[in-house]
Amino acid sequence: MQKKIIILVFVMGSFITAVAQSTDCFKFKEGKFRIADTRAGVVTIAERRGGYQTESSETLKAVVRFKITWQDNCSYTLKLDKVIRNENKIDFPSNLEIHAKIITTAGKSYTQQTSSSLTNGTYNVEVIKID
């Protein structure tokens, strides 16, 4: 009997944690963010407003705008909408698509699992809300 209660408590705790995380993602739907992509060695500032996310990187000397579509409270897709600035003449494919899933949150930051139409596999990136 005690074993069943312990399992039930564990399952309920997991459910409550999952619901709390989903609710916590809502505060990241809009705002200004610092994305430190250690894999690429690039820091990007992203501004998310309405149905768009604009990203700028001084390292890449580029500013691009994406159309953002939320699949659920913690997952979204970015589709390239417009290249605003591109001093390094980076080849941004017109069909560029980025998928992101917020996997953990902590205060004003979160970790997202990212994949794109340009890469194989996924990797994690830390994102900090700055505004």
Secondary structure, 3 states (H helix, E strand, C coil): CHHHHHHHHHHHHHHHHHHHHHHHHHHHCCEEEEEEECCCCEEEEEEEECCEEEEEECCCCEEEEEEEEEEECCEEEEEEEEEEEECCCCCCCCCCEEEEEEEEEECCEEEEEEEECCCCCCEEEEEEECC
